[in-house]
Amino acid sequence: MDNNQFYPKPDNNMILAIFTTLCCCLPIGIYAIIKANDVNKFYMMQQYDMAVNAASDAKKWCFIGIGVGLAFQIIYLIFYAIVALS
């Protein structure tokens, strides 16, 4: 009997991880993609708890990458404004 029929597959947040990689922060985004891929791997191996943990890790790293990317953009804009106004 397949145990996965009782548990829905958790959202792997792959689209958010790809967005983070392309638009915000490449290294953190790549790590988020790896964690998002782990969700599918763990779910297929019928390790539901590990799949849920990997899904939450992927989401966490996506938000960290977006935050880091936005912080760098804000710092860049402030620096550019200071240089342009000087």
C-alpha positions in Angstrom: 0.0 0.0 0.0 1.3 3.5 -0.9 1.6 5.7 2.1 1.7 8.8 0.0 -2.0 8.5 -0.8 -2.8 9.6 2.8 -0.5 12.7 2.7 -0.8 15.5 0.2 2.5 16.5 -1.4 3.8 19.7 0.2 4.3 22.8 -1.9 8.0 22.7 -2.9 8.2 26.5 -3.6 10.2 25.9 -6.8 8.8 29.0 -8.6 9.7 31.2 -5.6 13.2 29.7 -5.5 13.7 30.3 -9.3 12.5 33.9 -8.9 14.9 34.4 -6.0 17.8 33.0 -8.1 17.0 35.1 -11.2 16.0 38.4 -9.6 17.4 38.7 -6.1 20.4 36.6 -4.9 22.0 33.9 -7.0 23.8 31.8 -4.3 20.9 31.8 -1.9 18.5 31.1 -4.7 20.5 28.1 -5.9 20.4 26.7 -2.4 16.6 27.3 -2.2 16.3 25.4 -5.5 18.2 22.5 -4.1 15.9 22.4 -1.0 12.8 22.7 -3.2 14.0 19.7 -5.2 14.5 17.7 -2.0 10.8 18.1 -1.3 10.0 15.9 -4.3 12.8 13.4 -3.5 11.7 12.9 0.1 8.0 12.7 -0.9 8.7 10.0 -3.4 10.8 8.1 -0.8 7.7 8.3 1.5 9.4 10.4 4.1 6.6 12.9 4.5 8.1 14.7 7.6 11.4 15.3 5.8 9.5 16.6 2.7 7.6 19.1 4.9 10.8 20.2 6.6 12.5 20.6 3.2 9.5 22.7 1.9 9.7 25.0 4.9 13.5 25.3 4.5 13.1 26.2 0.8 10.6 28.9 1.6 12.8 30.2 4.4 15.8 30.5 2.1 13.7 32.1 -0.6 12.6 34.9 1.8 16.2 35.3 3.0 17.4 35.6 -0.6 14.7 38.1 -1.4 15.6 40.2 1.7 19.3 40.1 0.9 18.7 41.1 -2.7 16.4 44.0 -1.6 18.9 45.2 0.9 21.7 45.2 -1.7 19.5 47.1 -4.1 18.6 49.7 -1.4 22.3 50.2 -0.5 23.2 50.5 -4.2 20.5 53.1 -4.8 21.6 55.1 -1.8 25.2 55.0 -2.9 24.3 55.9 -6.4 22.2 58.9 -5.2 25.1 60.1 -3.0 27.6 59.9 -5.9 25.2 61.4 -8.4 24.4 64.4 -6.1 28.0 65.1 -5.3 
